[in-house]
Amino acid sequence: MTTQQNLHLELEAIRPALLRFALLQLRNESQAEDAVQEALLAVLEKPESYAGKSSFRTYVTGILKYKIIDILRSSSKEKQLPCEDDATESDVIDSLFKANGHTVDTALPWSEPDTELERKDFFRVLEVCLEKLPAKTARVFMMREWLDLETDEICKELDLTTSNLWVLLFRARMRLRECLDLNWFAVKA
C-alpha cells in the first residue's frame, strides 16, 4: 500500500471524530461538514506539512480548529442561537453551592495532569460531558478554551454581554467538573 493510500485510510478513520467536534462547535450540519472537508483537503493537498511532532489526529484537529474559526468569523450574519438560561439550569448550578458561596463537595483529587491528558479515554469522556451541556454553554466554552477566541470576539459573535459570557463559562466549567468527577476521576479512585 502506498503512502497516499495510508493517508486516505487514516483520514477516513478520524473523520467521524472531526465531524462530531465541528458539529459540537458550529451547531450546523452543513457548516460542520464544510469545515471537516476543508481540513481534510488541506491535509491531502500538502501531506508533507505533517512533521510528526504530534499525533496525526492532533495535527488534523488543529487544522480543523482554524477552519471552524474562519467559519465563525465569516458567519456573523447568521441567526443567533436562543439563550438557554432557564430556571432548571440555575437550580442545578445553585445546588452545587452552600449558602456561604463555597462548593458543596470539594473536587476529587486529580492525578498527574500530563499523564491523564495523554489518555485517549479522557477525551472521550470529556466529549460526552461537553455534549451534555446546553448547546450555547458548550459553544461558548469551546470558543474560549479550545479555539482560544478573545472575550470580545465571542461576545460579538454570539451577541452576549461580557458578564453573560463569564456566567456561561463558569456554568460550563462547573458542569464539566462535576461530569468529569463522576465519570472519570471517581472511576480512577
N, C-alpha and C positions, 0 to 999 in steps of 0.2 A: 504494500500500500504506500502511496506517495505521501509526502508531507502535506500537500494540498488536500488530499483525502482525509488525513488525520485532523487537519484544521476544521474541515467541514463537520466531521463527526464530533469533535469537541464543542463546536458552536451549537450543533444540534442538541447536544446533551445539556448545555447550560441555558438554552433558550427559554424553557418554561420558568426557570427561576428569575431570569431577567424580565420576563413579561409580568410575573407577579409583582416584582419590585416596581416596575414602571407603572403598572395599574394602581398599585397602592398609592403612589405619589400623585399621579395625574388624574385618577378617577374618571378616565375617559378611555374606553377600549381602543378606539381608532388612534388616538394620540399615543397611547402606550405602545401599540403595535408599531406605529411610525418610529418612535424613539428606539425601540429594540432593533428594528430593521436598519435604521441609520447606524446604530452602534455596530451591528454585525457587518454591515457593508464597509464601515471604516476599518475593521479588522481584516476583512478579506482583501481590501484594496492595498493595504500596507502591512502584510503579515510580518515583515522584517522589523517593524517598530516594537514588537514584543521582545523586551530584553531579558525576561526571565527573572527579574528582581522581585516579583511577587507571583502568586499563583495566577494561572491563566484566567480563572474566573474573576479574581480581583481586578485584573487588568481590564477585562471586558466590562465589568461593572463600573469601573472608573470612567470609561468612555461613555457608557450609558448615562452616568450621572451628569455629564456635561450636555448630553443631548436633551435630557429632561430639563435642565436649567434653561437651555435655549428655548424649548417649547413654553416653559412657564413665563419667560420674559416676553416672548412674542405673542402670547395669548391673553394679554391684558384686557382685550375687548370682550372676551367670553363671559357668559353669565356666571356670577359668583355662586358658590355653594351656600345653601341656607345654614344659618347658625344652629349648632346642635347643643347649645347650652340649655338644659332643661332641669327641672326640679329633681328628677331621679338621679342625674349625674351629680348634682350638687349634694344630694343626700349621701351618695356613695363617698364623695370626697370628704364631707363633714364627718362621716363615720370613722375616718382614719385618724381623727384628731380628738384630743381631750379638750376640756373647756379652757385650759391654760395655753392652748396652741401647740403643745407637744404631740408627737405622734403616739397613737395608742400602742402600737407594737414597735419595738426598735428593729432596725434592719438586721436580718440574719448576717452573721459574719461571712464575708466573701473570701474565697481563697485567692491565690496569686492571680491578679488580673490578666497578666500576659498569658498565663497558662490557660485560663478559662476562655479567653478570646480566641485562642487557636483552635478550640474545639468546634467543629462544624455543627454539632448538635445545638450548641448555644445559639447560633444564628438561626437555626430552625425554630427554636423556642421563642426567640426574640421576634421573629417574623410572625408567628402565631399570636404573640402578645400584641404586636402592632395592629394586626387585623382585627383584634377585639376592641380596639379603641374606636371611638366615634370618628367618622371619616374626616371631619375638619381638624380634630385634635391630632390625629395621626399625620395628616398632611402638614400641619404646622410643625410638628416635631421633626418630621423627615426633612422639611425645608431648612430648618435651623441646624439640626445635628448631623444630618447626612450630606445635604447639599451645601452646607456652610453659607447659606444666604444671610445677608445682614438683616437686622430688625426692620429697618425702614423699607427694605425691598419686599419682605414678607408682608408687612402691613399694607403696602401699596398694592401688591398682587391680590391679596385676599380682602382688601377694604376693611382692615382692622385698626383699632387704636393700639398704641403701644402697650397700654395696660391690659387690654383684652388679649393681646398676643402672649404676654407674660403669664396671664392666668391660664391660658390654654397650654402653654409649655409646662407650667407647674403641674397641671392636672395630668398631662401626658406622662411626665416623669414619675409622678406618684402612682399612677395606674400601672405603668410599666414595671416599676419597682415591686409593687405588690404581685403582679403576674409572674415576674422572674423569681421572686422569693418563693412563691408557691410551686412553680413549675420547673425551676432549675436549681436554685440554691438549697431548697428544702429537700429535694431529692438527693442532693450530694451529702447532706448532713448525716 
